[in-house]
Amino acid sequence: MTTALQLDRVTKTFGATTAVNDASYSVNRGEMFGLIGPDGAGKTTTIRLLCGLLKADSGKVQVLGSDPFRQHFAITRQVGYFSQKFSLYGDLTIDENIAFFADIHGVTRYHERRNRLLEMMQLTPFRDRLADRLSGGMKQKLALACTLVHEPAVVMLDEPTTGVDPVSRREFWRLLSEFLSQGITIFMATPYLDEAERCSRIALLSDGHVLDVDQPTRMRAAFADDIVEVIAEPQAMVEQLVRRAPYISDVQLFGERLHLRVPRGGAARALQDLSAAFTQANVHVTSLRVVPASLEDVFIDRVVTTRGTGVV
């Protein structure tokens, strides 16, 4: 069996809110799959359905060939769940937390596995430290160690790097790459589109709907138009100028960058016209260039397109 996880027309509602709406996709064994979307998109609900913590209203959910809700104990030994919030015991040490989670999963000979995990995560010197006294990055690594101590075949990660500093995020991703190389299937929910680039495939979510499922590179390559990136000051004036141009169909602000959407093949004209307009308006231009479409561009395009059809 090459499929690790599968959702087939799955819907889950909470009162009047549809958290997951007719979702269908599968995740291959040994794959890192990303569930990408903002807060409220349905990421956590999806993970809880896959972990058997919630029952779908309709549709079929399978994890390693089993129904995770009806056959929950059959998959518990094979699945590790990393929750959105730090949920370990602050009054226990690193060693004690890992031992506790090993006991929960019925693992008796875990000491060698614990030592390997601590060494890999550079936590060995701190194994006697209480969890409450750890930094944010160290807490995330401890939570990952507790998730992996029973050697699961599938790991569910619910926004594992939210609130973690950039250095710790990079270290966390190094660890995930190592575990991926060992054949573990990683299913990760994140709101960060830069993290989506690290996944072999991703599903874009908005308001419970699956907008697209594919490789990040294929999604960007399929983007229909050209993107012109502008970094210039004063930004408010620049935004007013570009919005007047009839050949620019959309303007998106990403920090100091403006992404301007123009019809495919129209970038050269846009660069020429914008350069002249900026010069006339005494705008200070740091960068004016054509760039590949980012996943942010793709995501916004999918949301706008889907809303135009009345689905979202």
DRENZA-648642 format. One record per residue (C-alpha): residue in three letters; y, z, x; residue number from 0. Coordinates in Angstrom, 3 decimals, always signed. Example, Ala and Ser with C-alpha at 12.3 -4.5 7.8 and 13.67 -1.06 7.14 Angstrom:
DRENZA-648642
<atom aa="ALA" Y="-4.500" Z="+7.800" X="+12.300" i="0"/>
<atom aa="SER" Y="-1.060" Z="+7.140" X="+13.670" i="1"/>
***
This chain:
DRENZA-648642
<atom aa="MET" Y="+0.000" Z="+0.000" X="+0.000" i="0"/>
<atom aa="THR" Y="+3.317" Z="-1.128" X="+1.484" i="1"/>
<atom aa="THR" Y="+5.583" Z="+0.288" X="-1.243" i="2"/>
<atom aa="ALA" Y="+6.645" Z="+3.903" X="-0.794" i="3"/>
<atom aa="LEU" Y="+9.059" Z="+4.320" X="-3.714" i="4"/>
<atom aa="GLN" Y="+9.572" Z="+2.338" X="-6.883" i="5"/>
<atom aa="LEU" Y="+11.868" Z="+2.471" X="-9.894" i="6"/>
<atom aa="ASP" Y="+11.151" Z="+0.085" X="-12.766" i="7"/>
<atom aa="ARG" Y="+13.834" Z="-0.035" X="-15.472" i="8"/>
<atom aa="VAL" Y="+14.532" Z="+3.687" X="-15.119" i="9"/>
<atom aa="THR" Y="+17.140" Z="+5.377" X="-17.307" i="10"/>
<atom aa="LYS" Y="+18.248" Z="+9.019" X="-17.278" i="11"/>
<atom aa="THR" Y="+20.932" Z="+10.486" X="-19.532" i="12"/>
<atom aa="PHE" Y="+22.608" Z="+13.860" X="-19.854" i="13"/>
<atom aa="GLY" Y="+24.088" Z="+14.044" X="-23.327" i="14"/>
<atom aa="ALA" Y="+26.553" Z="+11.185" X="-23.670" i="15"/>
<atom aa="THR" Y="+26.484" Z="+10.447" X="-19.916" i="16"/>
<atom aa="THR" Y="+24.075" Z="+7.861" X="-18.534" i="17"/>
<atom aa="ALA" Y="+23.507" Z="+8.905" X="-14.920" i="18"/>
<atom aa="VAL" Y="+20.932" Z="+6.187" X="-14.134" i="19"/>
<atom aa="ASN" Y="+21.037" Z="+3.008" X="-16.205" i="20"/>
<atom aa="ASP" Y="+18.030" Z="+0.641" X="-16.221" i="21"/>
<atom aa="ALA" Y="+17.532" Z="+0.869" X="-12.444" i="22"/>
<atom aa="SER" Y="+14.887" Z="-1.282" X="-10.747" i="23"/>
<atom aa="TYR" Y="+14.135" Z="-1.566" X="-7.013" i="24"/>
<atom aa="SER" Y="+11.486" Z="-0.566" X="-4.504" i="25"/>
<atom aa="VAL" Y="+11.462" Z="+0.914" X="-1.001" i="26"/>
<atom aa="ASN" Y="+8.956" Z="-0.150" X="+1.636" i="27"/>
<atom aa="ARG" Y="+6.975" Z="+2.253" X="+3.795" i="28"/>
<atom aa="GLY" Y="+8.676" Z="+2.924" X="+7.114" i="29"/>
<atom aa="GLU" Y="+12.025" Z="+1.661" X="+5.820" i="30"/>
<atom aa="MET" Y="+15.425" Z="+3.324" X="+5.902" i="31"/>
<atom aa="PHE" Y="+16.892" Z="+2.624" X="+2.478" i="32"/>
<atom aa="GLY" Y="+20.419" Z="+3.621" X="+1.495" i="33"/>
<atom aa="LEU" Y="+21.670" Z="+4.541" X="-1.966" i="34"/>
<atom aa="ILE" Y="+25.391" Z="+3.830" X="-1.758" i="35"/>
<atom aa="GLY" Y="+28.109" Z="+4.813" X="-4.199" i="36"/>
<atom aa="PRO" Y="+30.933" Z="+7.241" X="-4.973" i="37"/>
<atom aa="ASP" Y="+30.579" Z="+10.642" X="-6.621" i="38"/>
<atom aa="GLY" Y="+29.182" Z="+10.253" X="-10.124" i="39"/>
<atom aa="ALA" Y="+27.400" Z="+6.982" X="-9.349" i="40"/>
<atom aa="GLY" Y="+23.948" Z="+8.470" X="-9.983" i="41"/>
<atom aa="LYS" Y="+22.731" Z="+9.049" X="-6.414" i="42"/>
<atom aa="THR" Y="+21.666" Z="+12.706" X="-6.739" i="43"/>
<atom aa="THR" Y="+20.038" Z="+12.112" X="-10.124" i="44"/>
<atom aa="THR" Y="+18.001" Z="+9.263" X="-8.632" i="45"/>
<atom aa="ILE" Y="+16.770" Z="+11.448" X="-5.783" i="46"/>
<atom aa="ARG" Y="+15.831" Z="+14.229" X="-8.196" i="47"/>
<atom aa="LEU" Y="+13.876" Z="+11.751" X="-10.295" i="48"/>
<atom aa="LEU" Y="+12.013" Z="+10.589" X="-7.193" i="49"/>
<atom aa="CYS" Y="+11.314" Z="+14.183" X="-6.176" i="50"/>
<atom aa="GLY" Y="+9.893" Z="+14.980" X="-9.597" i="51"/>
<atom aa="LEU" Y="+12.626" Z="+17.500" X="-10.361" i="52"/>
<atom aa="LEU" Y="+13.749" Z="+15.478" X="-13.388" i="53"/>
<atom aa="LYS" Y="+11.857" Z="+13.346" X="-15.900" i="54"/>
<atom aa="ALA" Y="+13.116" Z="+9.849" X="-16.648" i="55"/>
<atom aa="ASP" Y="+14.041" Z="+9.102" X="-20.267" i="56"/>
<atom aa="SER" Y="+12.464" Z="+5.665" X="-19.913" i="57"/>
<atom aa="GLY" Y="+11.017" Z="+3.429" X="-17.237" i="58"/>
<atom aa="LYS" Y="+8.560" Z="+4.047" X="-14.443" i="59"/>
<atom aa="VAL" Y="+9.075" Z="+6.126" X="-11.281" i="60"/>
<atom aa="GLN" Y="+6.483" Z="+6.100" X="-8.509" i="61"/>
<atom aa="VAL" Y="+6.314" Z="+7.813" X="-5.128" i="62"/>
<atom aa="LEU" Y="+3.429" Z="+6.825" X="-2.859" i="63"/>
<atom aa="GLY" Y="+1.584" Z="+5.528" X="-5.912" i="64"/>
<atom aa="SER" Y="+1.988" Z="+8.686" X="-8.014" i="65"/>
<atom aa="ASP" Y="+4.287" Z="+9.746" X="-10.844" i="66"/>
<atom aa="PRO" Y="+6.422" Z="+12.430" X="-9.142" i="67"/>
<atom aa="PHE" Y="+7.026" Z="+14.357" X="-12.370" i="68"/>
<atom aa="ARG" Y="+3.524" Z="+14.339" X="-13.844" i="69"/>
<atom aa="GLN" Y="+1.744" Z="+14.554" X="-10.478" i="70"/>
<atom aa="HIS" Y="+4.321" Z="+16.701" X="-8.720" i="71"/>
<atom aa="PHE" Y="+1.906" Z="+18.731" X="-6.616" i="72"/>
<atom aa="ALA" Y="+0.165" Z="+15.574" X="-5.441" i="73"/>
<atom aa="ILE" Y="+3.305" Z="+14.356" X="-3.675" i="74"/>
<atom aa="THR" Y="+4.870" Z="+17.669" X="-2.576" i="75"/>
<atom aa="ARG" Y="+2.949" Z="+17.678" X="+0.700" i="76"/>
<atom aa="GLN" Y="+4.068" Z="+14.108" X="+1.462" i="77"/>
<atom aa="VAL" Y="+7.763" Z="+14.338" X="+0.569" i="78"/>
<atom aa="GLY" Y="+10.608" Z="+16.204" X="+2.278" i="79"/>
<atom aa="TYR" Y="+13.843" Z="+16.851" X="+0.330" i="80"/>
<atom aa="PHE" Y="+17.184" Z="+17.459" X="+2.040" i="81"/>
<atom aa="SER" Y="+19.563" Z="+18.704" X="-0.664" i="82"/>
<atom aa="GLN" Y="+23.250" Z="+17.893" X="-0.925" i="83"/>
<atom aa="LYS" Y="+24.334" Z="+21.460" X="-0.213" i="84"/>
<atom aa="PHE" Y="+23.146" Z="+23.751" X="+2.571" i="85"/>
<atom aa="SER" Y="+20.464" Z="+25.772" X="+0.822" i="86"/>
<atom aa="LEU" Y="+18.752" Z="+27.705" X="+3.607" i="87"/>
<atom aa="TYR" Y="+18.809" Z="+31.458" X="+4.027" i="88"/>
<atom aa="GLY" Y="+21.821" Z="+32.695" X="+5.956" i="89"/>
<atom aa="ASP" Y="+20.297" Z="+36.073" X="+6.736" i="90"/>
<atom aa="LEU" Y="+17.257" Z="+34.467" X="+8.397" i="91"/>
<atom aa="THR" Y="+17.189" Z="+33.042" X="+11.910" i="92"/>
<atom aa="ILE" Y="+16.493" Z="+29.404" X="+12.720" i="93"/>
<atom aa="ASP" Y="+12.872" Z="+30.252" X="+13.516" i="94"/>
<atom aa="GLU" Y="+12.463" Z="+32.293" X="+10.350" i="95"/>
<atom aa="ASN" Y="+13.899" Z="+29.576" X="+8.105" i="96"/>
<atom aa="ILE" Y="+11.506" Z="+26.970" X="+9.498" i="97"/>
<atom aa="ALA" Y="+8.581" Z="+29.392" X="+9.177" i="98"/>
<atom aa="PHE" Y="+9.524" Z="+30.077" X="+5.555" i="99"/>
<atom aa="PHE" Y="+9.530" Z="+26.377" X="+4.637" i="100"/>
<atom aa="ALA" Y="+6.261" Z="+25.832" X="+6.478" i="101"/>
<atom aa="ASP" Y="+4.706" Z="+28.618" X="+4.398" i="102"/>
<atom aa="ILE" Y="+6.050" Z="+27.106" X="+1.165" i="103"/>
<atom aa="HIS" Y="+4.245" Z="+23.859" X="+1.970" i="104"/>
<atom aa="GLY" Y="+1.068" Z="+25.666" X="+2.967" i="105"/>
<atom aa="VAL" Y="+1.336" Z="+24.740" X="+6.642" i="106"/>
<atom aa="THR" Y="-0.260" Z="+27.429" X="+8.802" i="107"/>
<atom aa="ARG" Y="-0.319" Z="+25.814" X="+12.234" i="108"/>
<atom aa="TYR" Y="+3.331" Z="+24.852" X="+12.427" i="109"/>
<atom aa="HIS" Y="+4.414" Z="+26.525" X="+15.680" i="110"/>
<atom aa="GLU" Y="+3.945" Z="+23.470" X="+17.895" i="111"/>
<atom aa="ARG" Y="+5.661" Z="+21.262" X="+15.325" i="112"/>
<atom aa="ARG" Y="+8.554" Z="+23.749" X="+15.063" i="113"/>
<atom aa="ASN" Y="+8.983" Z="+23.822" X="+18.837" i="114"/>
<atom aa="ARG" Y="+9.076" Z="+20.005" X="+19.018" i="115"/>
<atom aa="LEU" Y="+11.649" Z="+19.800" X="+16.235" i="116"/>
<atom aa="LEU" Y="+13.869" Z="+22.443" X="+17.809" i="117"/>
<atom aa="GLU" Y="+13.693" Z="+20.699" X="+21.177" i="118"/>
<atom aa="MET" Y="+14.476" Z="+17.308" X="+19.662" i="119"/>
<atom aa="MET" Y="+17.442" Z="+18.758" X="+17.763" i="120"/>
<atom aa="GLN" Y="+18.684" Z="+20.796" X="+20.734" i="121"/>
<atom aa="LEU" Y="+18.364" Z="+24.035" X="+18.764" i="122"/>
<atom aa="THR" Y="+15.894" Z="+25.829" X="+21.052" i="123"/>
<atom aa="PRO" Y="+18.545" Z="+28.040" X="+22.742" i="124"/>
<atom aa="PHE" Y="+19.728" Z="+29.205" X="+19.292" i="125"/>
<atom aa="ARG" Y="+16.405" Z="+29.846" X="+17.578" i="126"/>
<atom aa="ASP" Y="+17.149" Z="+33.573" X="+17.168" i="127"/>
<atom aa="ARG" Y="+20.601" Z="+32.984" X="+15.662" i="128"/>
<atom aa="LEU" Y="+21.180" Z="+33.656" X="+11.947" i="129"/>
<atom aa="ALA" Y="+21.744" Z="+30.505" X="+9.870" i="130"/>
<atom aa="ASP" Y="+25.074" Z="+31.869" X="+8.609" i="131"/>
<atom aa="ARG" Y="+26.361" Z="+31.878" X="+12.185" i="132"/>
<atom aa="LEU" Y="+25.631" Z="+28.202" X="+12.857" i="133"/>
<atom aa="SER" Y="+28.215" Z="+25.419" X="+12.962" i="134"/>
<atom aa="GLY" Y="+28.187" Z="+22.744" X="+10.271" i="135"/>
<atom aa="GLY" Y="+26.352" Z="+20.255" X="+12.457" i="136"/>
<atom aa="MET" Y="+23.757" Z="+22.811" X="+13.539" i="137"/>
<atom aa="LYS" Y="+23.143" Z="+23.786" X="+9.908" i="138"/>
<atom aa="GLN" Y="+22.462" Z="+20.138" X="+9.063" i="139"/>
<atom aa="LYS" Y="+19.991" Z="+19.847" X="+11.929" i="140"/>
<atom aa="LEU" Y="+18.262" Z="+23.064" X="+10.872" i="141"/>
<atom aa="ALA" Y="+18.001" Z="+21.764" X="+7.298" i="142"/>
<atom aa="LEU" Y="+16.461" Z="+18.548" X="+8.644" i="143"/>
<atom aa="ALA" Y="+13.959" Z="+20.552" X="+10.709" i="144"/>
<atom aa="CYS" Y="+12.954" Z="+22.516" X="+7.596" i="145"/>
<atom aa="THR" Y="+12.591" Z="+19.234" X="+5.686" i="146"/>
<atom aa="LEU" Y="+10.278" Z="+17.800" X="+8.345" i="147"/>
<atom aa="VAL" Y="+8.182" Z="+20.803" X="+9.368" i="148"/>
<atom aa="HIS" Y="+5.311" Z="+19.816" X="+7.044" i="149"/>
<atom aa="GLU" Y="+5.278" Z="+16.259" X="+8.444" i="150"/>
<atom aa="PRO" Y="+6.116" Z="+14.350" X="+5.236" i="151"/>
<atom aa="ALA" Y="+5.597" Z="+10.597" X="+4.913" i="152"/>
<atom aa="VAL" Y="+8.847" Z="+10.231" X="+2.937" i="153"/>
<atom aa="VAL" Y="+12.157" Z="+12.042" X="+3.453" i="154"/>
<atom aa="MET" Y="+14.838" Z="+12.161" X="+0.737" i="155"/>
<atom aa="LEU" Y="+18.323" Z="+12.851" X="+2.088" i="156"/>
<atom aa="ASP" Y="+21.122" Z="+13.604" X="-0.364" i="157"/>
<atom aa="GLU" Y="+24.465" Z="+12.998" X="+1.406" i="158"/>
<atom aa="PRO" Y="+23.245" Z="+14.671" X="+4.624" i="159"/>
<atom aa="THR" Y="+26.417" Z="+14.113" X="+6.667" i="160"/>
<atom aa="THR" Y="+29.078" Z="+15.044" X="+4.098" i="161"/>
<atom aa="GLY" Y="+31.537" Z="+17.501" X="+5.635" i="162"/>
<atom aa="VAL" Y="+30.075" Z="+17.133" X="+9.127" i="163"/>
<atom aa="ASP" Y="+32.277" Z="+16.269" X="+12.123" i="164"/>
<atom aa="PRO" Y="+31.969" Z="+12.766" X="+13.677" i="165"/>
<atom aa="VAL" Y="+30.081" Z="+13.957" X="+16.775" i="166"/>
<atom aa="SER" Y="+27.513" Z="+15.793" X="+14.664" i="167"/>
<atom aa="ARG" Y="+27.179" Z="+12.779" X="+12.368" i="168"/>
<atom aa="ARG" Y="+26.385" Z="+10.563" X="+15.338" i="169"/>
<atom aa="GLU" Y="+23.815" Z="+13.070" X="+16.616" i="170"/>
<atom aa="PHE" Y="+22.267" Z="+13.313" X="+13.147" i="171"/>
<atom aa="TRP" Y="+21.857" Z="+9.545" X="+13.010" i="172"/>
<atom aa="ARG" Y="+20.207" Z="+9.550" X="+16.433" i="173"/>
<atom aa="LEU" Y="+17.630" Z="+11.975" X="+15.076" i="174"/>
<atom aa="LEU" Y="+17.022" Z="+9.859" X="+11.973" i="175"/>
<atom aa="SER" Y="+16.413" Z="+6.811" X="+14.176" i="176"/>
<atom aa="GLU" Y="+13.797" Z="+8.750" X="+16.130" i="177"/>
<atom aa="PHE" Y="+11.977" Z="+9.816" X="+12.976" i="178"/>
<atom aa="LEU" Y="+12.200" Z="+6.289" X="+11.583" i="179"/>
<atom aa="SER" Y="+10.466" Z="+5.015" X="+14.738" i="180"/>
<atom aa="GLN" Y="+7.593" Z="+7.386" X="+13.924" i="181"/>
<atom aa="GLY" Y="+6.961" Z="+5.531" X="+10.651" i="182"/>
<atom aa="ILE" Y="+8.645" Z="+7.978" X="+8.272" i="183"/>
<atom aa="THR" Y="+10.219" Z="+6.399" X="+5.187" i="184"/>
<atom aa="ILE" Y="+13.839" Z="+7.529" X="+4.811" i="185"/>
<atom aa="PHE" Y="+15.618" Z="+7.315" X="+1.461" i="186"/>
<atom aa="MET" Y="+19.221" Z="+8.397" X="+1.855" i="187"/>
<atom aa="ALA" Y="+22.132" Z="+8.768" X="-0.552" i="188"/>
<atom aa="THR" Y="+25.601" Z="+8.519" X="+0.964" i="189"/>
<atom aa="PRO" Y="+29.153" Z="+7.644" X="-0.098" i="190"/>
<atom aa="TYR" Y="+29.916" Z="+6.346" X="+3.418" i="191"/>
<atom aa="LEU" Y="+29.735" Z="+2.575" X="+3.689" i="192"/>
<atom aa="ASP" Y="+29.728" Z="+2.699" X="+7.496" i="193"/>
<atom aa="GLU" Y="+26.431" Z="+4.604" X="+7.267" i="194"/>
<atom aa="ALA" Y="+25.063" Z="+1.942" X="+4.941" i="195"/>
<atom aa="GLU" Y="+25.221" Z="-0.527" X="+7.843" i="196"/>
<atom aa="ARG" Y="+22.506" Z="+1.494" X="+9.596" i="197"/>
<atom aa="CYS" Y="+20.022" Z="+1.002" X="+6.747" i="198"/>
<atom aa="SER" Y="+17.578" Z="-1.907" X="+6.580" i="199"/>
<atom aa="ARG" Y="+18.407" Z="-2.344" X="+2.880" i="200"/>
<atom aa="ILE" Y="+20.795" Z="-0.696" X="+0.448" i="201"/>
<atom aa="ALA" Y="+21.422" Z="-0.388" X="-3.277" i="202"/>
<atom aa="LEU" Y="+25.038" Z="-0.337" X="-4.423" i="203"/>
<atom aa="LEU" Y="+25.627" Z="+2.004" X="-7.376" i="204"/>
<atom aa="SER" Y="+28.519" Z="+2.431" X="-9.789" i="205"/>
<atom aa="ASP" Y="+28.502" Z="+4.566" X="-12.940" i="206"/>
<atom aa="GLY" Y="+24.707" Z="+4.649" X="-12.984" i="207"/>
<atom aa="HIS" Y="+24.310" Z="+0.876" X="-12.635" i="208"/>
<atom aa="VAL" Y="+22.643" Z="-0.892" X="-9.708" i="209"/>
<atom aa="LEU" Y="+25.125" Z="-3.573" X="-8.649" i="210"/>
<atom aa="ASP" Y="+23.052" Z="-5.156" X="-5.894" i="211"/>
<atom aa="VAL" Y="+20.061" Z="-4.515" X="-3.626" i="212"/>
<atom aa="ASP" Y="+19.795" Z="-6.305" X="-0.285" i="213"/>
<atom aa="GLN" Y="+20.309" Z="-6.069" X="+3.464" i="214"/>
<atom aa="PRO" Y="+23.912" Z="-5.121" X="+4.363" i="215"/>
<atom aa="THR" Y="+24.299" Z="-8.218" X="+6.558" i="216"/>
<atom aa="ARG" Y="+23.109" Z="-10.503" X="+3.745" i="217"/>
<atom aa="MET" Y="+25.514" Z="-8.883" X="+1.296" i="218"/>
<atom aa="ARG" Y="+28.460" Z="-9.482" X="+3.611" i="219"/>
<atom aa="ALA" Y="+27.360" Z="-13.030" X="+4.436" i="220"/>
<atom aa="ALA" Y="+27.155" Z="-13.876" X="+0.728" i="221"/>
<atom aa="PHE" Y="+30.762" Z="-12.848" X="+0.072" i="222"/>
<atom aa="ALA" Y="+32.389" Z="-15.873" X="-1.565" i="223"/>
<atom aa="ASP" Y="+35.913" Z="-15.829" X="-0.082" i="224"/>
<atom aa="ASP" Y="+37.750" Z="-15.327" X="+3.219" i="225"/>
<atom aa="ILE" Y="+39.310" Z="-12.020" X="+4.190" i="226"/>
<atom aa="VAL" Y="+42.629" Z="-11.801" X="+6.030" i="227"/>
<atom aa="GLU" Y="+43.351" Z="-8.427" X="+7.583" i="228"/>
<atom aa="VAL" Y="+46.938" Z="-7.255" X="+7.982" i="229"/>
<atom aa="ILE" Y="+48.180" Z="-4.258" X="+9.938" i="230"/>
<atom aa="ALA" Y="+51.953" Z="-4.174" X="+9.704" i="231"/>
<atom aa="GLU" Y="+54.933" Z="-1.906" X="+8.976" i="232"/>
<atom aa="PRO" Y="+56.584" Z="-0.907" X="+6.758" i="233"/>
<atom aa="GLN" Y="+53.368" Z="-1.005" X="+4.768" i="234"/>
<atom aa="ALA" Y="+54.981" Z="-0.730" X="+1.316" i="235"/>
<atom aa="MET" Y="+57.099" Z="-3.817" X="+1.993" i="236"/>
<atom aa="VAL" Y="+54.115" Z="-5.697" X="+3.400" i="237"/>
<atom aa="GLU" Y="+52.075" Z="-4.954" X="+0.295" i="238"/>
<atom aa="GLN" Y="+54.882" Z="-6.235" X="-1.934" i="239"/>
<atom aa="LEU" Y="+55.131" Z="-9.449" X="+0.084" i="240"/>
<atom aa="VAL" Y="+51.420" Z="-10.272" X="+0.067" i="241"/>
<atom aa="ARG" Y="+51.035" Z="-9.571" X="-3.639" i="242"/>
<atom aa="ARG" Y="+53.593" Z="-12.308" X="-4.368" i="243"/>
<atom aa="ALA" Y="+51.528" Z="-14.989" X="-2.638" i="244"/>
<atom aa="PRO" Y="+49.777" Z="-17.120" X="-5.286" i="245"/>
<atom aa="TYR" Y="+46.812" Z="-17.954" X="-3.007" i="246"/>
<atom aa="ILE" Y="+45.861" Z="-14.274" X="-2.541" i="247"/>
<atom aa="SER" Y="+43.500" Z="-13.200" X="-5.305" i="248"/>
<atom aa="ASP" Y="+43.121" Z="-9.532" X="-4.344" i="249"/>
<atom aa="VAL" Y="+44.686" Z="-6.903" X="-2.081" i="250"/>
<atom aa="GLN" Y="+42.813" Z="-3.781" X="-0.972" i="251"/>
<atom aa="LEU" Y="+44.202" Z="-0.955" X="+1.146" i="252"/>
<atom aa="PHE" Y="+41.933" Z="+0.700" X="+3.741" i="253"/>
<atom aa="GLY" Y="+44.044" Z="+3.240" X="+5.628" i="254"/>
<atom aa="GLU" Y="+46.538" Z="+1.267" X="+7.706" i="255"/>
<atom aa="ARG" Y="+44.711" Z="-2.020" X="+7.002" i="256"/>
<atom aa="LEU" Y="+45.294" Z="-4.412" X="+4.127" i="257"/>
<atom aa="HIS" Y="+42.459" Z="-6.772" X="+3.226" i="258"/>
<atom aa="LEU" Y="+43.670" Z="-9.919" X="+1.503" i="259"/>
<atom aa="ARG" Y="+41.179" Z="-12.079" X="-0.361" i="260"/>
<atom aa="VAL" Y="+41.815" Z="-15.821" X="-0.238" i="261"/>
<atom aa="PRO" Y="+39.659" Z="-18.775" X="-1.374" i="262"/>
<atom aa="ARG" Y="+37.040" Z="-19.908" X="+1.140" i="263"/>
<atom aa="GLY" Y="+38.703" Z="-22.293" X="+3.587" i="264"/>
<atom aa="GLY" Y="+42.221" Z="-21.072" X="+2.775" i="265"/>
<atom aa="ALA" Y="+42.561" Z="-18.537" X="+5.586" i="266"/>
<atom aa="ALA" Y="+44.411" Z="-20.867" X="+7.982" i="267"/>
<atom aa="ARG" Y="+47.116" Z="-21.568" X="+5.421" i="268"/>
<atom aa="ALA" Y="+47.355" Z="-17.886" X="+4.573" i="269"/>
<atom aa="LEU" Y="+47.848" Z="-16.921" X="+8.216" i="270"/>
<atom aa="GLN" Y="+50.595" Z="-19.515" X="+8.660" i="271"/>
<atom aa="ASP" Y="+52.458" Z="-18.637" X="+5.460" i="272"/>
<atom aa="LEU" Y="+52.160" Z="-14.863" X="+5.963" i="273"/>
<atom aa="SER" Y="+53.364" Z="-15.078" X="+9.557" i="274"/>
<atom aa="ALA" Y="+56.464" Z="-16.938" X="+8.417" i="275"/>
<atom aa="ALA" Y="+57.096" Z="-14.497" X="+5.556" i="276"/>
<atom aa="PHE" Y="+56.740" Z="-11.469" X="+7.813" i="277"/>
<atom aa="THR" Y="+59.092" Z="-12.940" X="+10.394" i="278"/>
<atom aa="GLN" Y="+61.725" Z="-13.629" X="+7.737" i="279"/>
<atom aa="ALA" Y="+61.388" Z="-10.080" X="+6.366" i="280"/>
<atom aa="ASN" Y="+61.571" Z="-8.483" X="+9.858" i="281"/>
<atom aa="VAL" Y="+58.137" Z="-6.922" X="+9.402" i="282"/>
<atom aa="HIS" Y="+56.514" Z="-5.484" X="+12.522" i="283"/>
<atom aa="VAL" Y="+53.041" Z="-7.028" X="+12.698" i="284"/>
<atom aa="THR" Y="+50.347" Z="-5.330" X="+14.756" i="285"/>
<atom aa="SER" Y="+47.488" Z="-7.542" X="+13.620" i="286"/>
<atom aa="LEU" Y="+47.143" Z="-10.604" X="+11.399" i="287"/>
<atom aa="ARG" Y="+43.684" Z="-12.174" X="+11.536" i="288"/>
<atom aa="VAL" Y="+40.659" Z="-13.412" X="+9.652" i="289"/>
<atom aa="VAL" Y="+37.821" Z="-10.857" X="+9.603" i="290"/>
<atom aa="PRO" Y="+34.293" Z="-10.836" X="+8.182" i="291"/>
<atom aa="ALA" Y="+33.954" Z="-9.243" X="+4.769" i="292"/>
<atom aa="SER" Y="+33.155" Z="-5.537" X="+5.032" i="293"/>
<atom aa="LEU" Y="+30.808" Z="-3.622" X="+2.762" i="294"/>
<atom aa="GLU" Y="+33.925" Z="-2.125" X="+1.172" i="295"/>
<atom aa="ASP" Y="+35.005" Z="-5.643" X="+0.213" i="296"/>
<atom aa="VAL" Y="+31.534" Z="-6.390" X="-1.124" i="297"/>
<atom aa="PHE" Y="+31.322" Z="-3.163" X="-3.107" i="298"/>
<atom aa="ILE" Y="+34.735" Z="-3.623" X="-4.735" i="299"/>
<atom aa="ASP" Y="+33.860" Z="-7.247" X="-5.569" i="300"/>
<atom aa="ARG" Y="+30.591" Z="-6.179" X="-7.210" i="301"/>
<atom aa="VAL" Y="+32.329" Z="-3.480" X="-9.263" i="302"/>
<atom aa="VAL" Y="+35.087" Z="-5.828" X="-10.441" i="303"/>
<atom aa="THR" Y="+32.593" Z="-8.608" X="-11.260" i="304"/>
<atom aa="THR" Y="+30.274" Z="-6.288" X="-13.153" i="305"/>
<atom aa="ARG" Y="+33.111" Z="-4.733" X="-15.125" i="306"/>
<atom aa="GLY" Y="+34.266" Z="-8.225" X="-16.010" i="307"/>
<atom aa="THR" Y="+30.921" Z="-8.851" X="-17.679" i="308"/>
<atom aa="GLY" Y="+31.223" Z="-5.603" X="-19.632" i="309"/>
<atom aa="VAL" Y="+28.174" Z="-3.996" X="-17.989" i="310"/>
<atom aa="VAL" Y="+30.086" Z="-1.196" X="-16.228" i="311"/>
***
